[in-house]
Amino acid sequence: MMFYRASIESVMTFNFTTWLFACSAEDRYKLDRVIKQAEKIIGTQLPSLDDLIKSRTIRKVHRTMADESHPLCSQFQLLPSRRRLRVAKSRTERMRKSFVPSAITVLNSIY
């Protein structure tokens, strides 16, 4: 388990909060297969790709919102309910699949 976390998961998830939302379904399937193979080898249940995405994205958004000097801090605006975040309108698919709108969607789906 320690080897998996140190070598495989760390390489696989390095900065993936920025690029994972734009990757194709085939690429996500390949990453998921790596996790499934590691589960078989280790013999224990590992967090799924979706769980990793949610946990890392939530942690990144909370850190960004807490640091007011962060350039993306102004992009995460709370709605009047103070629970959900405002999703900015985007005209292009490239913008829609970038980190900020995707992270807001993930965070809003939890609350």
PyMOL commands that set and color helices and strands:
alter all, ss='L'
color gray80, all
select helices_A, chain A and resi 2-12+16-22+25-42+49-66+73-75+93-96+99-110
alter helices_A, ss='H'
color red, helices_A
deselect
rebuild
show_as cartoon
